[in-house]
Amino acid sequence: MSNPMLVELARQVGEGLRRKNWTLATAESCTGGLLGHLLTEVPGSSAYYLGGIIAYTNRLKQRASGCARPAAGGARRGERSCGASDGRRGLETTWRRRGALDNRHRRAGRRHS
């Protein structure tokens, strides 16, 4: 069962996304999908939450981000892996091609994070 305080926080995030007409996709590692879980605990979250990936091993992180190799020290030391933003854009493009970002999101001009 989810922590009610965390679900409430996820609800507030969802309200902010709705107000701005934005959508959200997540890429998680050490959280093991907790963020995506909390977001989907909120009824109606499919209006703004597109889904996510959970990449725990460095090999999968590299493939998902398009990064040749992660930054020294890794995310646990607060460093972002190389190319994470570019990899996210690549993943977004892949999702668009596969139809995960449907016409409703494109027509509305929603920002994808």
DOSEMAR-882563 format. One record per atom (N, C-alpha, C): residue in one letter; atom name; x, y, z. Coordinates in nm, 3 decimals, padded with zeros to 5 digits. Example, Ala and Ser with C-alpha at 12.3 -4.5 7.8 and 13.67 -1.06 7.14 Angstrom:
// residues 2
+---------+-------+---------+---------+---------+
! residuo ! atomo !    east !   north !      up !
+---------+-------+---------+---------+---------+
!       a !     N !  01.319 ! -00.569 !  00.780 !
!       a !    CA !  01.230 ! -00.450 !  00.780 !
!       a !     C !  01.320 ! -00.330 !  00.780 !
!       s !     N !  01.285 ! -00.225 !  00.708 !
!       s !    CA !  01.367 ! -00.106 !  00.714 !
!       s !     C !  01.290 !  00.003 !  00.787 !
+---------+-------+---------+---------+---------+
This chain:
// residues 113
+---------+-------+---------+---------+---------+
! residuo ! atomo !    east !   north !      up !
+---------+-------+---------+---------+---------+
!       m !     N !  00.084 ! -00.119 !  00.000 !
!       m !    CA !  00.000 !  00.000 !  00.000 !
!       m !     C !  00.089 !  00.124 !  00.000 !
!       s !     N !  00.046 !  00.226 ! -00.072 !
!       s !    CA !  00.124 !  00.349 ! -00.086 !
!       s !     C !  00.104 !  00.441 !  00.033 !
!       n !     N !  00.207 !  00.517 !  00.062 !
!       n !    CA !  00.203 !  00.618 !  00.167 !
!       n !     C !  00.105 !  00.728 !  00.125 !
!       p !     N !  00.001 !  00.756 !  00.206 !
!       p !    CA ! -00.099 !  00.856 !  00.170 !
!       p !     C ! -00.040 !  00.995 !  00.145 !
!       m !     N !  00.066 !  01.030 !  00.217 !
!       m !    CA !  00.127 !  01.161 !  00.196 !
!       m !     C !  00.192 !  01.170 !  00.058 !
!       l !     N !  00.254 !  01.061 !  00.014 !
!       l !    CA !  00.317 !  01.060 ! -00.117 !
!       l !     C !  00.213 !  01.060 ! -00.229 !
!       v !     N !  00.103 !  00.990 ! -00.207 !
!       v !    CA ! -00.004 !  00.989 ! -00.307 !
!       v !     C ! -00.065 !  01.130 ! -00.317 !
!       e !     N ! -00.078 !  01.198 ! -00.204 !
!       e !    CA ! -00.130 !  01.335 ! -00.206 !
!       e !     C ! -00.035 !  01.426 ! -00.282 !
!       l !     N !  00.093 !  01.409 ! -00.264 !
!       l !    CA !  00.192 !  01.486 ! -00.338 !
!       l !     C !  00.180 !  01.458 ! -00.489 !
!       a !     N !  00.162 !  01.332 ! -00.524 !
!       a !    CA !  00.144 !  01.294 ! -00.665 !
!       a !     C !  00.017 !  01.357 ! -00.722 !
!       r !     N ! -00.087 !  01.365 ! -00.640 !
!       r !    CA ! -00.212 !  01.429 ! -00.683 !
!       r !     C ! -00.189 !  01.578 ! -00.712 !
!       q !     N ! -00.112 !  01.644 ! -00.626 !
!       q !    CA ! -00.082 !  01.785 ! -00.645 !
!       q !     C !  00.002 !  01.808 ! -00.771 !
!       v !     N !  00.097 !  01.719 ! -00.794 !
!       v !    CA !  00.176 !  01.727 ! -00.918 !
!       v !     C !  00.083 !  01.714 ! -01.038 !
!       g !     N ! -00.008 !  01.618 ! -01.032 !
!       g !    CA ! -00.104 !  01.598 ! -01.141 !
!       g !     C ! -00.191 !  01.720 ! -01.165 !
!       e !     N ! -00.234 !  01.785 ! -01.058 !
!       e !    CA ! -00.314 !  01.907 ! -01.073 !
!       e !     C ! -00.235 !  02.015 ! -01.146 !
!       g !     N ! -00.107 !  02.029 ! -01.108 !
!       g !    CA ! -00.021 !  02.127 ! -01.175 !
!       g !     C ! -00.003 !  02.096 ! -01.323 !
!       l !     N !  00.015 !  01.968 ! -01.354 !
!       l !    CA !  00.029 !  01.927 ! -01.494 !
!       l !     C ! -00.098 !  01.957 ! -01.573 !
!       r !     N ! -00.211 !  01.928 ! -01.513 !
!       r !    CA ! -00.340 !  01.956 ! -01.580 !
!       r !     C ! -00.357 !  02.106 ! -01.605 !
!       r !     N ! -00.326 !  02.188 ! -01.504 !
!       r !    CA ! -00.341 !  02.333 ! -01.517 !
!       r !     C ! -00.257 !  02.387 ! -01.633 !
!       k !     N ! -00.136 !  02.334 ! -01.648 !
!       k !    CA ! -00.047 !  02.381 ! -01.753 !
!       k !     C ! -00.067 !  02.307 ! -01.885 !
!       n !     N ! -00.156 !  02.208 ! -01.882 !
!       n !    CA ! -00.182 !  02.126 ! -02.001 !
!       n !     C ! -00.056 !  02.054 ! -02.048 !
!       w !     N !  00.021 !  02.002 ! -01.952 !
!       w !    CA !  00.144 !  01.929 ! -01.979 !
!       w !     C !  00.124 !  01.780 ! -01.955 !
!       t !     N !  00.211 !  01.701 ! -02.013 !
!       t !    CA !  00.214 !  01.558 ! -01.985 !
!       t !     C !  00.350 !  01.523 ! -01.927 !
!       l !     N !  00.360 !  01.404 ! -01.871 !
!       l !    CA !  00.482 !  01.363 ! -01.803 !
!       l !     C !  00.513 !  01.218 ! -01.836 !
!       a !     N !  00.640 !  01.190 ! -01.860 !
!       a !    CA !  00.691 !  01.053 ! -01.872 !
!       a !     C !  00.809 !  01.044 ! -01.776 !
!       t !     N !  00.831 !  00.929 ! -01.717 !
!       t !    CA !  00.938 !  00.914 ! -01.619 !
!       t !     C !  01.043 !  00.815 ! -01.666 !
!       a !     N !  01.165 !  00.837 ! -01.619 !
!       a !    CA !  01.274 !  00.742 ! -01.636 !
!       a !     C !  01.333 !  00.723 ! -01.497 !
!       e !     N !  01.318 !  00.604 ! -01.443 !
!       e !    CA !  01.360 !  00.577 ! -01.306 !
!       e !     C !  01.468 !  00.471 ! -01.301 !
!       s !     N !  01.543 !  00.471 ! -01.192 !
!       s !    CA !  01.646 !  00.370 ! -01.171 !
!       s !     C !  01.635 !  00.317 ! -01.029 !
!       c !     N !  01.702 !  00.383 ! -00.937 !
!       c !    CA !  01.707 !  00.333 ! -00.798 !
!       c !     C !  01.571 !  00.337 ! -00.729 !
!       t !     N !  01.478 !  00.417 ! -00.783 !
!       t !    CA !  01.344 !  00.422 ! -00.724 !
!       t !     C !  01.261 !  00.300 ! -00.763 !
!       g !     N !  01.306 !  00.224 ! -00.862 !
!       g !    CA !  01.239 !  00.101 ! -00.899 !
!       g !     C !  01.096 !  00.117 ! -00.947 !
!       g !     N !  01.061 !  00.235 ! -00.999 !
!       g !    CA !  00.925 !  00.256 ! -01.050 !
!       g !     C !  00.831 !  00.319 ! -00.949 !
!       l !     N !  00.883 !  00.360 ! -00.833 !
!       l !    CA !  00.797 !  00.417 ! -00.730 !
!       l !     C !  00.726 !  00.543 ! -00.778 !
!       l !     N !  00.796 !  00.629 ! -00.849 !
!       l !    CA !  00.734 !  00.753 ! -00.897 !
!       l !     C !  00.616 !  00.723 ! -00.989 !
!       g !     N !  00.637 !  00.634 ! -01.086 !
!       g !    CA !  00.529 !  00.596 ! -01.176 !
!       g !     C !  00.413 !  00.533 ! -01.100 !
!       h !     N !  00.445 !  00.451 ! -01.001 !
!       h !    CA !  00.341 !  00.389 ! -00.920 !
!       h !     C !  00.257 !  00.494 ! -00.848 !
!       l !     N !  00.324 !  00.590 ! -00.786 !
!       l !    CA !  00.251 !  00.693 ! -00.711 !
!       l !     C !  00.164 !  00.778 ! -00.804 !
!       l !     N !  00.218 !  00.813 ! -00.920 !
!       l !    CA !  00.141 !  00.893 ! -01.014 !
!       l !     C !  00.016 !  00.819 ! -01.060 !
!       t !     N !  00.026 !  00.689 ! -01.079 !
!       t !    CA ! -00.090 !  00.612 ! -01.126 !
!       t !     C ! -00.186 !  00.573 ! -01.015 !
!       e !     N ! -00.152 !  00.603 ! -00.892 !
!       e !    CA ! -00.246 !  00.583 ! -00.781 !
!       e !     C ! -00.356 !  00.689 ! -00.783 !
!       v !     N ! -00.334 !  00.797 ! -00.856 !
!       v !    CA ! -00.429 !  00.908 ! -00.863 !
!       v !     C ! -00.529 !  00.880 ! -00.974 !
!       p !     N ! -00.658 !  00.876 ! -00.942 !
!       p !    CA ! -00.759 !  00.854 ! -01.046 !
!       p !     C ! -00.749 !  00.962 ! -01.155 !
!       g !     N ! -00.755 !  00.920 ! -01.280 !
!       g !    CA ! -00.749 !  01.013 ! -01.392 !
!       g !     C ! -00.609 !  01.052 ! -01.435 !
!       s !     N ! -00.507 !  00.989 ! -01.377 !
!       s !    CA ! -00.369 !  01.026 ! -01.409 !
!       s !     C ! -00.331 !  00.997 ! -01.553 !
!       s !     N ! -00.407 !  00.913 ! -01.621 !
!       s !    CA ! -00.374 !  00.884 ! -01.762 !
!       s !     C ! -00.393 !  01.007 ! -01.850 !
!       a !     N ! -00.459 !  01.109 ! -01.799 !
!       a !    CA ! -00.475 !  01.233 ! -01.875 !
!       a !     C ! -00.344 !  01.309 ! -01.888 !
!       y !     N ! -00.251 !  01.285 ! -01.796 !
!       y !    CA ! -00.124 !  01.358 ! -01.800 !
!       y !     C ! -00.001 !  01.268 ! -01.787 !
!       y !     N ! -00.016 !  01.146 ! -01.740 !
!       y !    CA !  00.101 !  01.058 ! -01.724 !
!       y !     C !  00.106 !  00.960 ! -01.841 !
!       l !     N !  00.214 !  00.971 ! -01.921 !
!       l !    CA !  00.228 !  00.887 ! -02.040 !
!       l !     C !  00.283 !  00.749 ! -02.009 !
!       g !     N !  00.363 !  00.739 ! -01.904 !
!       g !    CA !  00.426 !  00.612 ! -01.868 !
!       g !     C !  00.572 !  00.634 ! -01.839 !
!       g !     N !  00.645 !  00.526 ! -01.823 !
!       g !    CA !  00.786 !  00.542 ! -01.790 !
!       g !     C !  00.867 !  00.417 ! -01.816 !
!       i !     N !  00.996 !  00.432 ! -01.795 !
!       i !    CA !  01.087 !  00.319 ! -01.804 !
!       i !     C !  01.160 !  00.306 ! -01.672 !
!       i !     N !  01.195 !  00.185 ! -01.638 !
!       i !    CA !  01.276 !  00.158 ! -01.519 !
!       i !     C !  01.401 !  00.089 ! -01.569 !
!       a !     N !  01.512 !  00.159 ! -01.563 !
!       a !    CA !  01.640 !  00.104 ! -01.609 !
!       a !     C !  01.733 !  00.097 ! -01.489 !
!       y !     N !  01.756 ! -00.021 ! -01.438 !
!       y !    CA !  01.836 ! -00.036 ! -01.317 !
!       y !     C !  01.982 ! -00.064 ! -01.348 !
!       t !     N !  02.009 ! -00.146 ! -01.446 !
!       t !    CA !  02.148 ! -00.179 ! -01.477 !
!       t !     C !  02.208 ! -00.071 ! -01.568 !
!       n !     N !  02.339 ! -00.054 ! -01.561 !
!       n !    CA !  02.405 !  00.044 ! -01.647 !
!       n !     C !  02.384 !  00.012 ! -01.794 !
!       r !     N !  02.383 ! -00.115 ! -01.828 !
!       r !    CA !  02.365 ! -00.154 ! -01.967 !
!       r !     C !  02.231 ! -00.104 ! -02.022 !
!       l !     N !  02.125 ! -00.125 ! -01.946 !
!       l !    CA !  01.994 ! -00.079 ! -01.991 !
!       l !     C !  01.985 !  00.074 ! -01.990 !
!       k !     N !  02.046 !  00.138 ! -01.890 !
!       k !    CA !  02.048 !  00.285 ! -01.887 !
!       k !     C !  02.115 !  00.339 ! -02.012 !
!       q !     N !  02.224 !  00.276 ! -02.052 !
!       q !    CA !  02.296 !  00.320 ! -02.172 !
!       q !     C !  02.209 !  00.305 ! -02.295 !
!       r !     N !  02.141 !  00.194 ! -02.306 !
!       r !    CA !  02.055 !  00.170 ! -02.423 !
!       r !     C !  01.937 !  00.265 ! -02.425 !
!       a !     N !  01.875 !  00.288 ! -02.309 !
!       a !    CA !  01.757 !  00.374 ! -02.302 !
!       a !     C !  01.792 !  00.520 ! -02.325 !
!       s !     N !  01.909 !  00.563 ! -02.280 !
!       s !    CA !  01.946 !  00.704 ! -02.291 !
!       s !     C !  02.023 !  00.735 ! -02.419 !
!       g !     N !  02.073 !  00.633 ! -02.485 !
!       g !    CA !  02.156 !  00.655 ! -02.602 !
!       g !     C !  02.296 !  00.702 ! -02.565 !
!       c !     N !  02.332 !  00.682 ! -02.441 !
!       c !    CA !  02.460 !  00.726 ! -02.386 !
!       c !     C !  02.563 !  00.614 ! -02.402 !
!       a !     N !  02.683 !  00.649 ! -02.446 !
!       a !    CA !  02.788 !  00.548 ! -02.463 !
!       a !     C !  02.826 !  00.485 ! -02.331 !
!       r !     N !  02.836 !  00.566 ! -02.226 !
!       r !    CA !  02.862 !  00.511 ! -02.094 !
!       r !     C !  02.822 !  00.614 ! -01.989 !
!       p !     N !  02.776 !  00.572 ! -01.873 !
!       p !    CA !  02.729 !  00.665 ! -01.772 !
!       p !     C !  02.843 !  00.749 ! -01.716 !
!       a !     N !  02.808 !  00.863 ! -01.659 !
!       a !    CA !  02.907 !  00.949 ! -01.596 !
!       a !     C !  02.972 !  00.876 ! -01.479 !
!       a !     N !  03.098 !  00.906 ! -01.453 !
!       a !    CA !  03.170 !  00.843 ! -01.341 !
!       a !     C !  03.097 !  00.872 ! -01.212 !
!       g !     N !  03.080 !  00.773 ! -01.129 !
!       g !    CA !  03.013 !  00.792 ! -01.001 !
!       g !     C !  02.866 !  00.759 ! -01.005 !
!       g !     N !  02.804 !  00.776 ! -01.118 !
!       g !    CA !  02.663 !  00.739 ! -01.134 !
!       g !     C !  02.568 !  00.833 ! -01.062 !
!       a !     N !  02.440 !  00.805 ! -01.078 !
!       a !    CA !  02.334 !  00.891 ! -01.026 !
!       a !     C !  02.331 !  00.897 ! -00.874 !
!       r !     N !  02.380 !  00.795 ! -00.807 !
!       r !    CA !  02.375 !  00.796 ! -00.662 !
!       r !     C !  02.459 !  00.908 ! -00.600 !
!       r !     N !  02.555 !  00.957 ! -00.674 !
!       r !    CA !  02.635 !  01.069 ! -00.625 !
!       r !     C !  02.582 !  01.202 ! -00.676 !
!       g !     N !  02.464 !  01.202 ! -00.731 !
!       g !    CA !  02.402 !  01.324 ! -00.777 !
!       g !     C !  02.442 !  01.369 ! -00.916 !
!       e !     N !  02.519 !  01.288 ! -00.988 !
!       e !    CA !  02.560 !  01.324 ! -01.122 !
!       e !     C !  02.463 !  01.265 ! -01.222 !
!       r !     N !  02.431 !  01.342 ! -01.323 !
!       r !    CA !  02.344 !  01.290 ! -01.429 !
!       r !     C !  02.427 !  01.209 ! -01.525 !
!       s !     N !  02.369 !  01.106 ! -01.580 !
!       s !    CA !  02.443 !  01.029 ! -01.680 !
!       s !     C !  02.452 !  01.111 ! -01.807 !
!       c !     N !  02.556 !  01.088 ! -01.884 !
!       c !    CA !  02.576 !  01.167 ! -02.006 !
!       c !     C !  02.461 !  01.144 ! -02.102 !
!       g !     N !  02.420 !  01.251 ! -02.166 !
!       g !    CA !  02.319 !  01.240 ! -02.271 !
!       g !     C !  02.180 !  01.205 ! -02.223 !
!       a !     N !  02.151 !  01.215 ! -02.095 !
!       a !    CA !  02.019 !  01.175 ! -02.046 !
!       a !     C !  01.908 !  01.256 ! -02.114 !
!       s !     N !  01.929 !  01.387 ! -02.130 !
!       s !    CA !  01.828 !  01.470 ! -02.194 !
!       s !     C !  01.811 !  01.431 ! -02.340 !
!       d !     N !  01.923 !  01.412 ! -02.410 !
!       d !    CA !  01.915 !  01.372 ! -02.550 !
!       d !     C !  01.850 !  01.235 ! -02.564 !
!       g !     N !  01.882 !  01.145 ! -02.473 !
!       g !    CA !  01.821 !  01.012 ! -02.476 !
!       g !     C !  01.672 !  01.019 ! -02.453 !
!       r !     N !  01.630 !  01.108 ! -02.364 !
!       r !    CA !  01.488 !  01.126 ! -02.337 !
!       r !     C !  01.419 !  01.174 ! -02.464 !
!       r !     N !  01.480 !  01.269 ! -02.533 !
!       r !    CA !  01.421 !  01.316 ! -02.658 !
!       r !     C !  01.410 !  01.202 ! -02.759 !
!       g !     N !  01.513 !  01.117 ! -02.764 !
!       g !    CA !  01.510 !  01.002 ! -02.854 !
!       g !     C !  01.400 !  00.906 ! -02.817 !
!       l !     N !  01.382 !  00.884 ! -02.687 !
!       l !    CA !  01.276 !  00.795 ! -02.640 !
!       l !     C !  01.140 !  00.853 ! -02.675 !
!       e !     N !  01.125 !  00.984 ! -02.657 !
!       e !    CA !  00.999 !  01.050 ! -02.692 !
!       e !     C !  00.968 !  01.030 ! -02.840 !
!       t !     N !  01.069 !  01.044 ! -02.925 !
!       t !    CA !  01.051 !  01.024 ! -03.068 !
!       t !     C !  01.008 !  00.881 ! -03.096 !
!       t !     N !  01.071 !  00.785 ! -03.028 !
!       t !    CA !  01.034 !  00.644 ! -03.044 !
!       t !     C !  00.889 !  00.623 ! -03.002 !
!       w !     N !  00.849 !  00.681 ! -02.890 !
!       w !    CA !  00.712 !  00.666 ! -02.844 !
!       w !     C !  00.614 !  00.727 ! -02.944 !
!       r !     N !  00.650 !  00.840 ! -03.002 !
!       r !    CA !  00.561 !  00.902 ! -03.101 !
!       r !     C !  00.542 !  00.808 ! -03.220 !
!       r !     N !  00.653 !  00.751 ! -03.267 !
!       r !    CA !  00.645 !  00.660 ! -03.382 !
!       r !     C !  00.558 !  00.540 ! -03.351 !
!       r !     N !  00.564 !  00.493 ! -03.230 !
!       r !    CA !  00.487 !  00.374 ! -03.194 !
!       r !     C !  00.345 !  00.407 ! -03.151 !
!       g !     N !  00.308 !  00.534 ! -03.151 !
!       g !    CA !  00.171 !  00.573 ! -03.120 !
!       g !     C !  00.143 !  00.594 ! -02.973 !
!       a !     N !  00.245 !  00.587 ! -02.887 !
!       a !    CA !  00.221 !  00.607 ! -02.744 !
!       a !     C !  00.182 !  00.750 ! -02.716 !
!       l !     N !  00.232 !  00.844 ! -02.795 !
!       l !    CA !  00.189 !  00.983 ! -02.784 !
!       l !     C !  00.084 !  01.003 ! -02.892 !
!       d !     N ! -00.040 !  00.995 ! -02.853 !
!       d !    CA ! -00.145 !  00.997 ! -02.954 !
!       d !     C ! -00.174 !  01.139 ! -03.003 !
!       n !     N ! -00.262 !  01.150 ! -03.101 !
!       n !    CA ! -00.294 !  01.278 ! -03.163 !
!       n !     C ! -00.349 !  01.378 ! -03.063 !
!       r !     N ! -00.417 !  01.333 ! -02.960 !
!       r !    CA ! -00.473 !  01.422 ! -02.859 !
!       r !     C ! -00.363 !  01.506 ! -02.796 !
!       h !     N ! -00.247 !  01.444 ! -02.767 !
!       h !    CA ! -00.136 !  01.517 ! -02.707 !
!       h !     C ! -00.071 !  01.611 ! -02.807 !
!       r !     N ! -00.056 !  01.568 ! -02.930 !
!       r !    CA !  00.010 !  01.652 ! -03.031 !
!       r !     C ! -00.076 !  01.772 ! -03.067 !
!       r !     N ! -00.207 !  01.751 ! -03.086 !
!       r !    CA ! -00.295 !  01.862 ! -03.122 !
!       r !     C ! -00.302 !  01.966 ! -03.012 !
!       a !     N ! -00.300 !  01.921 ! -02.888 !
!       a !    CA ! -00.310 !  02.014 ! -02.775 !
!       a !     C ! -00.178 !  02.091 ! -02.755 !
!       g !     N ! -00.073 !  02.051 ! -02.825 !
!       g !    CA !  00.054 !  02.119 ! -02.812 !
!       g !     C !  00.116 !  02.101 ! -02.674 !
!       r !     N !  00.088 !  01.989 ! -02.614 !
!       r !    CA !  00.138 !  01.964 ! -02.480 !
!       r !     C !  00.287 !  01.948 ! -02.480 !
!       r !     N !  00.349 !  01.993 ! -02.374 !
!       r !    CA !  00.491 !  01.976 ! -02.354 !
!       r !     C !  00.517 !  01.839 ! -02.297 !
!       h !     N !  00.620 !  01.775 ! -02.345 !
!       h !    CA !  00.654 !  01.642 ! -02.296 !
!       h !     C !  00.782 !  01.652 ! -02.216 !
!       s !     N !  00.779 !  01.597 ! -02.094 !
!       s !    CA !  00.896 !  01.603 ! -02.006 !
!       s !     C !  00.955 !  01.466 ! -01.988 !
+---------+-------+---------+---------+---------+
